[in-house]
């Protein structure tokens, strides 16, 4: 069963069949640093591949998938509205980050667990590379990672493709303690 779905303009979920084969995948969330998308585009250009900017909605999950690929997810109308708003935010940020690039790119939304959904999409489209960012510092992110694990770490251990982990631009000098917000 696939953890992917694509939101169509009218709101219903359908199988995400429009992700280009061989695309570099940039896994992003609303508010993530544009560096993730910019670096993914750079590697897509170097490999003459398209770029798929992908957001995974963790508030919904796949309930079942039809043989024709139509994905049924748990969905409450309010959740669909929130998912659409998140996808719009991701698309707007991608448009700004990729304004000066000649790489063909598209935005997609999957549902479920981020690492599982991204890995399955990469398998389906034969992606040469997955690009994700480091997590933000802070108590909320530390708690989330404690319970769900690092998406980057899970991708590197549970699938065979290269994973590029892009720092979010919050470098801490080596001689300074990292404040994780705890």
N, C-alpha and C positions, 0 to 999 in steps of 0.2 A: 504494500500500500504506500502510495506516495504522499509526502507531506507538502505537496505544492498545489497552489491554486492561483488564479489570476483574477483580479477584480476587473470586471468589464465596466464601462461607463454607466450602465444602468443598474449596477449593483450586484447581480447574481454572480455566483462563483462558477467558473468553468475551468477545465483542464488547461494548464499553461502550456500551450503547444507552440507559442510564438517566440520562444527563446531560441536564438540562432545557434545552430550546431557549431561546436568548436569555440564558443564565446568564452572569454575570460570572465569570471564571475567576481563581482565586488559585493560582498555581504555587508549591508549597511543598516543602520537604524536611524530614526529621526534624531537630528541633533549631532550626529557623529561628525568628526572632523572631515572636511572635504579632501584631506590628504589621501584618504582611503580610495576615493573615486579617481583622483588625479593619478595616483600611482598605478591603479588598475588600468587606467586608460593608457598610461605610458607603456606598460607591459603588453597590452592589447596591440598597440601600434607596432611595437618591436616584433611581435609574432604575427602581424598582419591578420589579426583576429578581431571580431566585433566584441563589444563590451556589454555585458548584462549586469545592470545595477539591480540588486535583489534585496528586498526587505522581507523579513519573516515575521508574521504576526503571531506572537506567542500567546495571545489571548484566545485563539481559536485552534482547533485541532481537527485532523481528518477523521471523519466517522466511517466513511467507506468510499471506495472508488469504483465506478462503473467500468466494464470492459472497454468502453470506448474512450476512457481516460477522464471522463467527467468526475470531478472531485466534489464530494459532499462533505462539508465541514459543519461543525457545530456553529450555529450562527444565530444570534439574536439581532434584531434590526439595529439596536443601538451599537452592538459590536461591529456590525458592517459599516455603520457611519464612521466610527472611530478608525476602523481599518482603512477606509477610503481617505480620511483626513491624514493618516500617517503616510499612506502611499503618495498623496499629493505633496506632502512636505518633503519626502525623499526625492520625488521627481523634480521639485523646484530647486532643491539643493544640488542635485546632479546637473541640472540645466546650467546653473551658475558656475559650478566647478568645471564643466566641460565646454564652456562657451567658446574657447579658443582651440578646440581639438578637431581634428579631421577624422577621428575614429567613429565608426558607426556604433551607436549605443541605444539601449532600450531599458526601460524600468519594469520590474516585475515584482509581484508580491506572492509569497508562499505562506503557508500556515503550518503551525506546529513547532517542534523543537528546531532551533536554528541550525545546529550542527548536522542533524539528521536531514533536514530539508535541503540544505546547501549541498551536502554530499550526494544525495539522491539526484538532485538536479544536475550536478557535475557529471555523474554517471550517465544520465539520460542524454545529455548533449555532448558528451565527450569533451568537457572543458579541459584546457591545458593547465589552468591555474586558478586557484581560489585566493582571493585577497580579502582580508578582514583587518579590523583595527584592534588595538589594545583596548582594554576596558578603561572607563573613566575612573579616576580615584574618588573615593568617598565611601561612606558607610553603606548606603543603599546598594551600590555596585558590589561591595565586598560581600554583603549578605547574599545577594543574588548569585554571585559566583560560587559561594560556599555551597549553596543548595543545588545549583544546576551545573556547576563546573564551567571552565573556560571554553568558549566556543572554539577559539584557535587551538587550544590543546586537544580538544576532542577531535577536531578535523585532522590534526597531524597524526593522531593515533588510530583513527577509525576509517581511513580511506587512503588511497595510494597516490593521489595527486599532490603536487607541490602546493604549499600554503605560504603565502606572503603575509606576514603580520606587520602592519604599518603602525609606528608609534603615533599617538594622537597629538603630539606636539606639546606634551607636558614633561619635558625632560627634567630630571633631578640630578644634580652633580653626584659623582661617585662618592664623595666624602660627606654627603648629606643623607640623613635618614629620610626614608620615604614616609610621608604622612598619608596613611590609607584612610583617614577620616574615622578611625575607630575610637 
